[in-house]
Amino acid sequence: LSSLSARARRVLQAAALAGEPFEPGVVATVAEVEEKRVLATIDDGIARDLLRTTEVPWLFVFRHPIVRRAVYESAGEGWRVGAHARAAEALAARGAPAPVRAHHVERSARPGDEAAVELLAEAARESASLAPASAAGWYAAALRLLPSDADAVRRSALLGPLAASLG
């Protein structure tokens, strides 16, 4: 990673953050660069054996989960917060379902963000039967984001399903 230019490193960090597989358009939004620069960086990443193609055009993956994790963790926490917000927005613009966006919203929402609370609760409801651990995590994240003055009824509307998911 240290041999890459700062821009190439930022693009790869955005790709690591975007998820797997990742799509260059989402990466361009997250990295705040033009898509043609993302594609050039993907070519370089493939040549360096950091990235791989998939069977689907326009979708790419990291060579190994450890490589992806190392690239992700090389980005600063402050940048990651903003980048997760940009990823959530890009996925929403593409019509991605709530469970796909929830990962990014959970990592970028501000306390008291009602839209984030609703999205996390929706993702949890949609995931509860197939992925109860993920649902529990999203219910817990929604609870953490509730405004401090949220009433008991509002909290119990999240605590009940959280308990069911944990069960």
Disulfide bonds with the S-S distance in Angstrom:
none
